[in-house]
Each structure stands twice: as C-alpha cells, then as structure tokens.
Amino acid sequence: MHEATVAQFILEAISAEAKKQKARPIAAKISCGVFNAINTETLKFAFEAISIDTVCENLKLNIEQKPIKAKCKKCHATFEFDLHESKCPKCRHDDFELLPDAPLLLEEITFEDK
Amino acid sequence: MRKVKVRRKILIANEEYAAKNRAFLKERKLPCLNVISSPGSGKTTLLAKTIETLRGKLSIGVIEGDIQTDIDAQRIRKAGAPAHQINTDGACHLSAAQISYAFHKLPIDRLDLLFVENVGNLVCPSTFDLGETNKIAVLSVPEGDDKPAKYPMIFARAAVVLINKIDILAATDFNIKKVKADISKLNKKTKIFLVSAKTGEGMKQWCDWLENLADNKRKKILKKTRPRQ
C-alpha cells in the first residue's frame, strides 16, 4: 500500500527532471530490491492514477525487481536468497548473512524528441 | 527519443529526514525503538506494561502512529508516560519527517528511552527508515507461526522479535521452534523474547534488555557531564 507514497516521489523526481530537460518524459526505468516490498502492478496503477493531468500522463513505467543476495559464512559464496531453500547452493551450509537490499532507484528517463 | 540517466534514490527525502533524526538522537544518547507489527498483536498493551514495569528506572516517551484516533496515546498516558499521537489519515506507515516533528512534542531531553509505535502493518513500515536505533517486531501467537516466512522483510531487519500472547499458546497450534528457526534463517543476530503483556510472563527479560540498552547509552554522558546525585 505504500506504493502510493512511492508513486508520488517518482512523479516529483521525473517532473523535476522534465522541467530541467524542457521535454516530455515518455518512459522511466525503476529498479528496486525485493525487500522494498513494492508490488509492480500496484505501483504502476498508483502512478497512472496520480499522473493524470501532469507532464507524466501516459508515461510508461518499467520496474525491475532485484533479488536480495546472501553470502555464505562457510565457503563465502554469494547467492540469491530464497527463503524456502535457505541454504548455500554451493556447500549446503545454512549460516549466511543477507547482503544489503538494492535501494529503490529511478534509473533513467526517456524523453520525447523536441 | 533520448534517454537520460538519473540514478536517483526515490526515497531520498525520507532518508534525509531519517539521517537528521539519527543525528538528533545520537546527540542526546537517546535510544529509539521503532515497533512494528500487524494490527492487534498487542503493541500498545505491551508498551503500557513495559512503562509500568520500568517505572522509577527509566523515563520512557512514546510516539504513536495510527490512521485515526488518539486512543493509543491515551492508553500510554494512562500507563504513566508522555505520548504524542500522529494520525496518518490513511497512510499505512510513519515517515521520518513526521518523527522529526514529533520529537518536539515530547519532553525529549528528560527521556531515557523513546518508542515509536508504528501503524499496524507488517509490510510498509519496514521499508521506511525513521532514523531509529533499532526496529522491534511483535508477533502474537494467534496470528500464526508462518508470519516470519510470509513477511520476511520486517523479521530480517528487526533487532528484537517479541512473541506476545504466549499465555494462550496451549489453545493454538503455534510452533515456537519453527518460528525461531524461520527468524534465525533471516537474521542470526535477532533476539527473541517470549512474553505475555497480559500476565507479565517474560516481561522481566525484555525490560532487562531495554535497561541495558538505555544504560549503555546513558552511562557515557553520566560519566562525562552529570555528577551523580
């Protein structure tokens, strides 16, 4: 449900950049670590709703979910964390630490040609 | 068409406030605990009981977050601690800016420990940094033992998990061993306390942990600035 807050921040960031570029934004790429708990469809829907009558209306949002990684304390291998199979895929050891989750990032914006 | 690389953190505004809050708390050596759980896990009852148990030992303040009403702040005041209520009017989490403002609604310089009781929700509050010292997750027995597996975000980030309402364990299929194993998969350092805010069972261990946390922060200033009376 916090997707509405996140959508508002994205709208503000893209609108500010559009003003700087003096162009109409038509697409934007977002990346986020899975622990940000962003539901892709919900965020798209929230963004669509709040962007009506703004420079971002009809903008296409591409959201890339990044898995969280873990590091095995025994063999030091880095692997994608899966709660249902929480063992190091290399040595099967179950003592590992979760690495920091990828932040919620506005990666790039595509602008219409002037 | 042209592409512009931005690489900008979307929650940067919240992070900036969180950093300010962290500096504010650090300056005062005041530990701040962000308490997160589902609605109805017993957060407020637990805080009220904690305040009563630590009366005369720690001066506690509480920032309450709810969508509507100041019922929780009233309950905290009744338990004997100053409380400030934030109403989010629909938002599912507290943000760092709201906390910055709330600091000044409490006698902050007289406190040894500050709790923030977040909006009842196991998902969204875990992704908004408030600048707190630690996140505390509360899981109550009737919610079921599958919650750490289903909502890993908060359990991976919590320094402490309080398993509340253990007085009704016998009436449920709640498996403490499974919960402990699931939490430990997410974070080996998490401390787990089994408590019943209603009967008081296990409250001593939890309150000892809090006293220790506050003492570690406070001793540093006592030595430096305040002569013992």
Interface residues (C-beta under 8 A of the other chain):
Chain A: M1 H2 T5 V6 F9 I10 A13 E17 Q21 A23 I26 I30 F35 N36 A37 L83 H84 S86 D94 D95 E97 L98 P103 L104 L105 L106 E107 E108 I109 T110 F111 E112 D113
Chain B: M1 R2 K3 V4 K5 V6 R7 R8 K9 I10 L11 A13 A91 C92 H93 S95 N121 V123 C124 S126 T127 F128 A149 P152 M153 A156 R157 K185 L186 N187 K188
